[in-house]
Amino acid sequence: MSRGTSANAVGALNRSHWGDFMFTRSSSTEPQPLRNPDAIPSRPPPQPVRPRAMEAGLKSVIGNDLKIIGQGLKIISQGTLQVDGEIDGDVGGAEVIVGEAGKVTGTVAAARVIVRGTVSGVIRGGAVTLQSSSHVEGDIHHMSLAIEQGAHFHGHSRRAADAAALTAELDV
């Protein structure tokens, strides 16, 4: 048998006279149509990404070992923001909690504000709660306000005409 392929050798595994194996194309395999290189495979449309902060139970925490200072500083969370450290600037979120060791010097704006620590500045919230360990110096603009016995509050309390005006300042 020669090194080339003969008509009856097509599609079979052939052995040359030197003992080498040659593979040839099988005639029984049907040719496959060529893919269009310009065609883009169809994919489902992308789904909107849901921020993790909006999921239940997740919150951002400014730890008690942090002190954040900045001119014109704004810290805005899409979910709950808990401040256990010290912030010299404005904070906002869906919910802002100022912990017992927390201190904010600036505006606090959220749909719900809970103060256990110290706030020196304006508070804007739909529902504002000053717990017994809180110290607040500044005005509070709110839809509802709860002040526990033992809380320190020095400022003015103003009920807002509508909730939209409360969070407009920080674009929460």
ABEGO torsion letter per residue (X at the ends): XBABBBAAABGBBBBBAAGBBBBBBBAABBBBBBBBAABBBBBBBBBBBBBAAABBGBBBBBBAABBBBBBGBBBBBABBBBBABBBBEBBBEABBBBBAABBBBEBBBBABBBBABBBBEBBBBABBBBBAABBBBEBBBBABBBBBBGBBBBEBBBBBABAAAAAAAAGX
